[in-house]
Amino acid sequence: MTLRPVLGDDPAGNLRILQDALAGPPGRLEIPAGRHPLADGLLVPGGWTIRGASEDDTWLIATERTGHPVLHVLGSDVSISDLGLRPAPSDPGEHGGDRGTGLTIGEYLYAEAPEWISGVDVRRVRVDHGDLRTANAIGVMGAVRDIVLRDVTVTGGYTGLAVHWGAVGGDVATLVGPTYHPHRLDVAGLTVSGAIEGFYLSSVHDVRVVGASLTDVEMGFRLLPGDNTDRFVSSPEIGSRIEIAGVDVTWSGPLYAVRIAGWGRSEIDGVVTVLNYRDTVVRDCRLTGRGTGNAWSPIVVEQAAGVKLHAITVTSPEP
């Protein structure tokens, strides 16, 4: 079944129309061209296809500062394409990476053991934070797998694409195992400009990011082990089969364009553990820029001997 709702200028009315549609049997939701205000974000259950006219012509614009994602995918087999998303201003803080976004798939902290979300396909989506640099644009968090992102464009915000493990718990200091680690993620054609950071991958496996363009950023990308690495779900998979390739970075931050780390310090008890990366490569990347701090480096590698670096070029223009 295909639904083609008629939307107006009332944010609360538009939210009600769209959320009521998504509460019905899964189908196809076609959103017309225009700039459509929403009083809050939409919860997207499994099985739905959501499509606009194009990423330039169809916009969903959050108006209330609740911090909810404009679109929050909470079920499997979802397709989202040809949409522009404008989050409302928010400042979710250090541990709110799945909040204040244009699009979040999954969650960071769960009240109880979650079901895995899989089979989500995102294409030709644009997220615009404007001049704000306090919230991420797209979050892929926790119990998610088999995710495809193609030709996603981000303007502004903190991190363009944040991929992070998740867990059951009220906060990062009280979480209990197991932890949940995104995997089988395929990203191509990511474009980020005017943000603090292009993307990061934290405690993942079987992830491929190719052909990204990250410009006017303080950091290009980070490959991280997570603060608990694989401590709460001891698995040889975490940190394996990760490929980052063909990424262009133009940066001007204080410290580095790329950080690759293998150590993490738990916020539960301060214990430091090291993740052993396997079959992981960063290759064919071009880094242009220079740091603004007293000590900087285009690439910082910390206790990550298992990560192979290949064909990375660095250009530092005159200060």
Buried (B, 14 or more C-beta within 10 A) or exposed (E): EEBEBEBEEEBEBBBEBBBEBBEEEBBEBBBEEBEBBBBBBBBBBBBBBBBBBBBEBBBBBBBBEBBBBBBBBBBBBBBBBBBBBBBBBBBBEEBBBBBBBBBBBBBBBBEEEBEEBBBBBBBBBBBBBEEBBBBBBBBBBBBBBBBBBBBBBBBBBBBBBBBBBBBBBEEBEEBEEBBBBBBBBBBBBBBBBBBBBBBBBBBBBBBBBBBBBBBBBBBBBBBBBBBBBBBBBEEEBBBBBBBBBBBBBBBBBEBBBBBBBBBBEBBBEEEEBBBBBBBBBBBBBBBBBBBEEEEBEBBBBEBBEBBEBEEBEBEEEEE
